[in-house]
C-alpha cells in the first residue's frame, strides 16, 4: 500500500515538474516579450556570460520614454522611491512613490539601489533615457537586472527588462526559488511603472488641454 502511494506521488511530482519545465517556465521567463527582444543582446549581458537563469520580459506603456525614465532612475528600497512591487517585503512596508522625486534624479554609476538595509543593486552603467545596468555580486553568485526603454512609432514606450543570474553550486537551492520569485516581482514592478507613467502622462495631457 505504501509502495503504491509512493509511486503515485512520484508520478504526480514528475508530471508537475515536466509541466512547469515545458510550459510554465518558458512562459514566465519571456512574459510579454517578443522573439526579437528575447534574442537581442542588451547592455550588461557580458557581466553574466553563463547564466543559470536568463529572463527577458516586456511591456508597452502609453507614455513617451522621457516620462518613463525618471521612474526608473529613482527606484530602490529604504532610502529611495521603492521598487513599485511588493512594498511589504522590499521597502519596509513603505508605499512606493507615486510621484517623481526630484532629489532622486541624480543617479550615478556606483550608486546602490537597496534591496535590504545594507545591500542592493550597484549601478554599473547608465545610458540616459534608455537603460540602466544594475548588478549584485554576492560571493561568486551574480544577478544583473537591466530595464531598457525604446520609443515605438506611435510615441509610446516599450520597456524590456532582462535578468541574468548565475548561482554557485552552494547557492543553487536558492536559484530554484529565485525562478518564480523573480517573475512575480518583475511583473509587479513593470505593471507598477506602467501605471504610474501612464497616469502622469494623462495628467500632462489634461494640463496642456
C-alpha positions as CSV (number, residue, x, y, z in Angstrom):
1,X,0.0,0.0,0.0
2,X,2.7,2.5,1.0
3,X,4.7,1.5,-2.1
4,X,1.7,2.3,-4.4
5,X,1.2,5.7,-2.6
6,X,4.9,6.4,-3.1
7,X,4.8,5.6,-6.8
8,X,1.6,7.7,-7.2
9,X,3.3,10.7,-5.5
10,X,6.4,10.1,-7.7
11,X,4.4,10.1,-10.9
12,X,2.5,13.2,-9.8
13,X,5.7,15.0,-9.0
14,X,7.2,14.1,-12.3
15,X,4.2,15.3,-14.2
16,X,4.2,18.6,-12.3
17,X,7.9,19.1,-12.9
18,X,7.6,18.4,-16.6
19,X,4.6,20.7,-16.9
20,X,6.5,23.5,-15.2
21,X,9.7,23.0,-17.2
22,X,8.0,22.7,-20.6
23,X,5.1,25.2,-20.3
24,X,5.1,27.4,-17.2
25,X,8.8,28.3,-17.0
26,X,9.3,29.3,-20.7
27,X,6.1,31.4,-20.4
28,X,7.2,33.4,-17.4
29,X,10.9,33.7,-18.5
30,X,9.6,35.5,-21.6
31,X,6.5,37.2,-20.3
32,X,5.3,39.9,-22.6
33,X,8.5,39.8,-24.7
34,X,8.7,39.3,-28.5
35,X,11.0,36.8,-30.0
36,X,13.3,39.5,-31.3
37,X,13.5,41.1,-27.8
38,X,14.4,37.7,-26.3
39,X,17.2,37.1,-28.8
40,X,18.6,40.7,-28.8
41,X,21.8,41.5,-27.0
42,X,21.4,44.0,-24.2
43,X,23.8,46.1,-22.1
44,X,25.1,44.1,-19.1
45,X,24.8,40.7,-20.8
46,X,28.6,40.4,-20.6
47,X,28.6,40.6,-16.8
48,X,26.9,37.2,-16.5
49,X,28.2,35.3,-19.6
50,X,26.9,31.9,-18.5
51,X,23.6,32.5,-16.6
52,X,21.8,29.9,-14.6
53,X,18.6,31.9,-15.2
54,X,18.0,34.3,-18.1
55,X,14.7,36.1,-18.4
56,X,13.5,38.8,-20.8
57,X,10.2,40.4,-20.3
58,X,8.4,43.3,-22.0
59,X,5.5,45.7,-21.6
60,X,4.2,48.6,-23.7
61,X,3.5,51.9,-21.9
62,X,1.1,54.6,-23.2
63,X,3.6,57.4,-22.4
64,X,6.9,58.6,-24.1
65,X,10.3,57.4,-22.8
66,X,11.0,60.8,-21.3
67,X,8.1,60.3,-18.9
68,X,9.0,56.7,-18.1
69,X,12.7,57.3,-17.5
70,X,12.5,59.2,-14.2
71,X,10.5,56.4,-12.6
72,X,13.4,54.0,-13.3
73,X,16.1,56.4,-12.1
74,X,14.5,56.8,-8.6
75,X,14.0,53.1,-7.9
76,X,15.4,51.5,-4.8
77,X,14.2,50.5,-1.4
78,X,14.7,52.1,2.0
79,X,16.3,55.5,1.1
80,X,14.8,55.8,-2.4
81,X,11.4,55.7,-4.1
82,X,10.7,52.0,-3.8
83,X,10.5,49.2,-6.4
84,X,6.9,49.6,-7.4
85,X,6.3,46.0,-6.4
86,X,5.7,44.3,-3.0
87,X,6.5,47.1,-0.6
88,X,5.9,45.0,2.5
89,X,8.8,42.8,1.5
90,X,11.2,45.1,-0.3
91,X,10.6,48.5,1.2
92,X,9.8,48.0,4.9
93,X,6.1,48.4,4.2
94,X,6.5,52.0,3.0
95,X,4.5,52.5,-0.2
96,X,6.5,53.1,-3.4
97,X,6.4,56.7,-4.6
98,X,3.5,57.7,-6.8
99,X,5.3,60.9,-8.0
100,X,8.6,61.9,-9.4
101,X,11.1,62.8,-6.6
102,X,13.4,65.5,-7.9
103,X,16.2,64.8,-5.3
104,X,16.4,61.2,-6.5
105,X,17.0,62.0,-10.2
106,X,20.8,62.5,-10.0
107,X,21.7,58.8,-10.3
108,X,25.4,58.0,-10.9
109,X,27.5,54.9,-11.7
110,X,28.4,53.3,-8.4
111,X,25.2,54.3,-6.6
112,X,23.3,51.5,-4.8
113,X,19.6,50.7,-5.1
114,X,19.0,49.0,-1.9
115,X,17.1,45.7,-1.6
116,X,17.9,45.4,2.1
117,X,19.2,47.7,4.8
118,X,22.8,47.1,3.7
119,X,22.9,45.5,0.3
120,X,21.3,46.1,-3.1
121,X,21.9,46.5,-6.9
122,X,25.0,48.5,-7.8
123,X,24.5,50.8,-10.8
124,X,27.2,49.7,-13.3
125,X,26.2,51.7,-16.3
126,X,23.7,54.4,-17.3
127,X,22.5,55.3,-20.8
128,X,20.4,58.3,-20.0
129,X,16.8,58.0,-21.2
130,X,17.4,54.5,-22.4
131,X,18.9,51.9,-20.0
132,X,20.3,51.1,-16.5
133,X,22.6,48.2,-15.8
134,X,22.1,47.0,-12.2
135,X,24.3,44.3,-10.6
136,X,24.5,42.3,-7.4
137,X,27.7,40.3,-7.0
138,X,27.4,38.1,-3.9
139,X,30.3,35.8,-3.1
140,X,30.6,34.5,-6.6
141,X,26.8,34.4,-7.4
142,X,25.7,37.2,-9.5
143,X,22.5,38.8,-10.7
144,X,22.1,41.6,-13.2
145,X,18.8,43.5,-13.9
146,X,18.6,45.8,-16.9
147,X,15.5,47.9,-17.7
148,X,15.7,49.3,-21.2
149,X,13.4,51.8,-23.0
150,X,12.7,52.3,-26.6
151,X,10.2,54.6,-28.4
152,X,7.6,53.0,-30.5
153,X,6.5,54.5,-33.8
154,X,3.3,55.9,-32.2
155,X,5.3,57.7,-29.5
156,X,4.6,55.1,-26.8
157,X,7.4,53.3,-24.8
158,X,8.5,49.7,-24.9
159,X,10.0,48.7,-21.6
160,X,12.1,45.5,-21.8
161,X,13.6,44.0,-18.7
162,X,16.4,41.4,-18.7
163,X,17.5,39.5,-15.7
164,X,20.6,37.2,-15.8
165,X,21.6,35.3,-12.8
166,X,24.4,32.8,-12.0
167,X,24.3,30.8,-8.8
168,X,27.3,28.9,-7.4
169,X,26.5,25.3,-6.7
170,X,26.2,26.1,-3.0
171,X,23.5,28.7,-3.8
172,X,21.6,26.5,-6.4
173,X,18.7,25.7,-4.0
174,X,18.1,29.5,-3.8
175,X,18.2,29.6,-7.5
176,X,15.2,27.3,-7.8
177,X,13.1,29.7,-5.6
178,X,14.5,32.7,-7.5
179,X,13.0,31.5,-10.7
180,X,9.4,32.0,-9.5
181,X,10.1,35.0,-7.1
182,X,11.8,37.0,-9.8
183,X,8.8,36.6,-12.2
184,X,6.3,37.7,-9.6
185,X,8.5,40.7,-8.6
186,X,9.4,41.8,-12.1
187,X,5.8,41.5,-13.4
188,X,4.5,43.6,-10.5
189,X,7.3,46.2,-10.9
190,X,6.7,46.6,-14.7
191,X,3.0,47.0,-14.2
192,X,3.7,49.5,-11.4
193,X,5.9,51.6,-13.7
194,X,3.3,51.4,-16.5
195,X,0.5,52.5,-14.2
196,X,2.5,55.5,-12.8
197,X,3.9,56.7,-16.1
198,X,0.5,56.5,-17.9
199,X,-1.2,58.3,-15.1
200,X,1.5,61.1,-15.2
201,X,1.2,61.3,-19.0
202,X,-2.6,61.6,-18.8
203,X,-2.3,64.4,-16.3
204,X,0.2,66.2,-18.5
205,X,-2.2,66.0,-21.5
206,X,-5.1,67.2,-19.4
207,X,-3.0,70.1,-18.1
208,X,-2.0,71.0,-21.7
209,X,-5.6,70.9,-22.8
